[in-house]
């Protein structure tokens, strides 16, 4: 069994004159990432590897989740291939993971994350929002055998704000 935890970067700011890759988080994004990570009820000890896009907003989001979930001792890799908006590199990165990795956490971008969640999960998601988390479990022993799995959790800021 393999578990994939997908996290979309938090809301970013457009107020700075920087290229897309360098956009920072908005204050709302920081607050949403803190809120979602504090409500994320997963076995963090099971996380074997964290992969993250090398974009500024994605790295900042991962730092919030790592801090709030106390994941500082986990291995993290920043990959330019995860600066991916259609999901093709995302698939390649996941399928390329060592089969010894049972629980993988990936910080990335839309539309790739929504497309991936709808292609490989069993719950339709109209849009994975910023700071949104989708967990999919796969009945496989090797990531290269990635196929349809079961969406076991979705956690979005809008759902928490309704409470």
N, C-alpha and C positions, 0 to 999 in steps of 0.2 A: 504494500500500500504506500502510495506517495501522496503527500499533501502539499498543495501550492497555495500560498497566501499572496494575493495580488493587492497592491496598494497604489492608488493613483496619487500623484503629487498633490499637495495642498494648493489652494487658490493663490495664484501668482499675481504680481503687480505689473501693470503696463505703464506706470508713471515714470519709469526711468528710460533714458535713451540708450538701450543696450540691445544686443542681438537676442533672439529668442532663447538661445542656449543659456544666456546669462541672467535671465529674469529672476528676481528674488521673490520671496513670498510676501503677500499682503498680511496685515495684522489679522484679518479674518481667517486667512489660511493657517496661520500659526495657531490661532484659537481653535479652529476646527480640528486640526491634526492632534492637538492636545486632548480635545474632547473625545474624538474617536479612539485614540490609543488608550485612553483611560477606561473606555467601555468595551474594549476588545478582550473578550474572555477566551483566550486560547492558551494552550500549554506552551509557554515560551521556551521552556527547557528543551522541547522537542525540535526547535528550529536549528537546523544544521548549517545553513548558509543563507546569507542575505546578499542579494544582487540588486544593484541600483544604477539607474541611468546616471551619467556624469553631468547632467544639467544642474545648474545651481538650485533651482526650485525643488528638484527631486532629491538632491543630496540634503537640502535643509529639512525636507519632510522626513527623510529616513533618520536624520539626527534626532528629531522630535520623538519619533516612535521608539528608537533605540533607547533614548533616555527614559521615556515614560514607561516602557516595558522592561527596563533593566536588561537590555541586550548587549551591553558594552563588551561582554566577553565573547560575543559571536563573531565569526569571520564575515567580513563584508568586502565585496568587490564592486568597484565603480566601473561600469562598462559603457563605452560610447555606443555600442550596438543596441543598448536599451533606450537610447534617444531615438525612439522608433514610434511612428504614429499609425502604421497600418498593421502591425503585429507580426510581420514576416521574420524580422530579426529576433523578436521576442520568442517565437516558436523555436528558432535555431538555438538560441541561448539555453532555453529550458531543456530541449532535447539533448543538448551537449553536456548537461550536468552529469557528474559522476553518479553511478547507480547507488553508491554508498550514502548519498544525500537522500534522506527520507522526507524531510520537511524543508521546503524552500520558500523564502520570502522574497518577493520581487517588487521593487518600487519603479513605476514607469508612468507612461503617458497614454492619453486617449488619442485616437480612436482605437488604438491597438489593444488596450486593456478590455474595453467593452467588446470588441470583436472576438478576442480570445475567450472571454468569459461566456459569450453566447455560442461560440463554436465548440468549446471543450467542456463547458458546464451544462447542467440540465435545467437551468432556470433562466428564462429570458430576462435580460436586464436592458432597459431602454438606453440607459447611459450610466456608466460608472462615474459618479460625480467626484469633484476634487475632494481629497481626503477619504474617499470611499475605499472599502475593503471587501474583497470577494475571496472566499476560501473554497477551493475545489479539491476533492479527494479522488484519486485515480487508483483503480484496481490493477496496478502494474508493479513490477519489481525493478524496472529500468526506465529512466526518463526517455530514452530513445524510442520506447514503445508507446509514447503518449497517444491517448485516444480519448473518447468521451468519458468524462467523469461525472461526479455528483457534486453539485453546488451545495455545500454544507452550511455556509454562512454568508450573508451580506450585511454590511454595517455601513450606513451612510449618515453624514451629518444631519440631513433633513429629518431622518427618523428619530434621532436623539433630541432634536430641537422641539419636536412635537410633545415630548413628555413634560 
